[in-house]
Amino acid sequence: MTLPVFYLVVALARLQAGAYAVSAASREAGRTFVTAESSGAAPARARSAAAIAFADQGFPGQGQVAITCSAAPCLTRDAQVGTQATLEVPLPFVPGFVSDVVPTAITVTARHVESVDRFGEQP
């Protein structure tokens, strides 16, 4: 009885870390995007912020972030910038050869919408 409970706790802790990672990655990517000095620098800043958030929760080099804009260029005053972070969280101790029968990873996502400053300097 103790071993299944232990596995459940470990698996849920890993999934919770993944949920924290995508939540932080999408939020910080949006914040760093809208505060960029130029439209050219904004995507790299957002991806760097997301990478730090993923690594902070134990997922270095994993996860993706997608960016959408309500206006062109993205940093137009009062525009909305949407970010979506996605991460595949591998289940612990599940061997790869059983992937045809049971899932070996669970995908978690989070979305965030950030507004470009209405009164800020136009890049």
C-alpha positions in Angstrom: 0.0 0.0 0.0 2.8 2.4 0.7 4.5 2.1 -2.7 1.4 3.2 -4.8 0.8 6.2 -2.4 4.5 7.1 -2.8 4.2 7.0 -6.6 1.1 9.1 -6.5 2.7 11.7 -4.4 5.8 11.9 -6.6 3.7 12.0 -9.8 1.4 14.7 -8.5 4.4 16.8 -7.3 5.9 16.6 -10.8 2.6 17.6 -12.4 2.3 20.5 -10.0 5.8 21.7 -10.8 4.8 21.6 -14.5 1.7 23.6 -13.8 3.7 26.2 -11.9 6.2 26.3 -14.7 3.7 27.0 -17.5 1.8 29.5 -15.4 5.0 31.5 -14.6 6.4 31.1 -18.2 3.3 32.5 -19.9 3.0 35.3 -17.4 6.6 36.4 -17.5 6.8 36.0 -21.3 3.9 38.4 -21.6 5.3 40.9 -19.2 8.8 40.9 -20.7 7.3 41.1 -24.2 5.3 44.3 -23.6 8.1 46.0 -21.8 10.7 45.5 -24.6 12.4 48.5 -26.1 11.6 47.4 -29.7 9.4 44.9 -31.5 12.5 43.1 -32.7 13.8 42.4 -29.2 10.5 41.5 -27.7 10.2 37.8 -28.9 13.7 36.9 -27.7 13.1 38.6 -24.3 9.8 36.6 -23.9 11.4 33.3 -24.8 14.3 33.9 -22.4 11.9 34.7 -19.6 9.9 31.6 -20.3 13.1 29.5 -20.3 14.1 30.8 -16.9 10.6 29.9 -15.6 10.8 26.4 -17.0 14.3 25.9 -15.6 13.2 27.2 -12.2 10.7 24.4 -11.8 13.1 21.7 -13.0 12.4 21.6 -16.7 15.5 23.2 -18.3 15.5 23.2 -22.1 11.9 22.0 -22.2 8.6 23.8 -22.9 7.5 26.2 -25.6 5.9 29.6 -25.6 3.7 31.0 -28.4 3.0 34.7 -28.8 0.0 36.3 -30.5 -0.7 40.0 -31.0 -3.9 41.9 -31.4 -2.3 44.6 -33.5 0.6 45.0 -36.0 3.2 45.9 -34.9 2.8 44.0 -31.6 3.9 46.9 -29.4 1.2 49.3 -30.6 -0.1 51.3 -27.7 -3.0 49.6 -25.9 -2.6 46.4 -27.9 -3.1 43.0 -26.4 -0.3 40.4 -26.4 -1.2 36.8 -25.6 1.2 34.1 -24.6 0.6 30.4 -24.3 3.2 28.2 -22.6 3.1 24.4 -23.2 5.1 21.7 -21.4 5.1 17.9 -21.6 5.6 16.6 -18.1 7.0 13.0 -18.2 5.6 10.7 -15.6 8.2 9.4 -13.2 9.4 5.8 -13.4 7.3 4.9 -16.4 9.5 3.0 -18.9 9.3 4.0 -22.6 8.3 0.6 -23.9 4.8 0.9 -22.4 4.1 4.1 -24.2 1.7 2.3 -26.6 -0.4 1.2 -23.6 -0.3 4.0 -21.1 0.7 7.7 -21.4 4.2 8.4 -20.4 3.8 12.2 -20.3 1.0 14.7 -19.6 0.8 18.0 -21.5 0.1 21.1 -19.4 -0.6 24.6 -20.8 -1.3 28.1 -19.5 -2.3 31.3 -21.2 -1.8 34.9 -20.3 -2.9 38.2 -21.9 -0.9 41.4 -21.2 -1.6 44.9 -22.5 0.9 47.2 -24.0 1.1 50.5 -22.1 -1.4 53.0 -23.4 0.7 56.0 -22.5 4.2 54.7 -22.9 6.8 55.6 -25.5 6.0 54.1 -28.9 8.9 51.9 -30.0 
